[in-house]
Amino acid sequence: MAIIDELRTPLYFAAGTADLAVRQARKVPGLIEHLAAEAPGRIEAVRNTDPKAVQEKVTVRAKEAQAVVQAKVAEVVEVLDTDLKKLGETAQDLALRGVGVAAEYAVKAREKYEEVAALGEETVRAWRGETPAPATEITVVVEPESEKGPEEAPAAAAEPEPAVGPEPAAKAPVRKPAARKAPAKKAAAEADESE
């Protein structure tokens, strides 16, 4: 049964993914209308922009970025020279945190996979026209075999067995195992041996 579940789950995942894709695709026409309404204004703004002003802004920002990068590099080199040991400990700590975060993301990914697979299973049932069946609990009463002799067996067979099925817990009969008569049989067997 586990092999069948292992084969069904990816198929349900694919069905769930397809269902989510269809839901998202239904939103696309509204986005296209929104972009079409905004497009003329944006195109006109681009046409009215002065290329020299844009070039000057880009040059100023590039110089600022270069200065910031040089300052950060100098700062990092300084820290590396002074605290190599601390850097090694920090790297180990970051590596361990990375492993923990990766494990956490793996668990979350598995949970999402199972959620999408459950959605896919519901989608497949809807495609088939099936309704979700209510879960029913089946209770079975198991009694130990009694050590009755052949003369007592027909009397036990004459008793009607209560019906086993989904009954409310308050009304379900509680059956206790029959008392064993092993000591009496032992005494009878010892009496036979002594004769």
Disulfide bonds with the S-S distance in Angstrom:
none
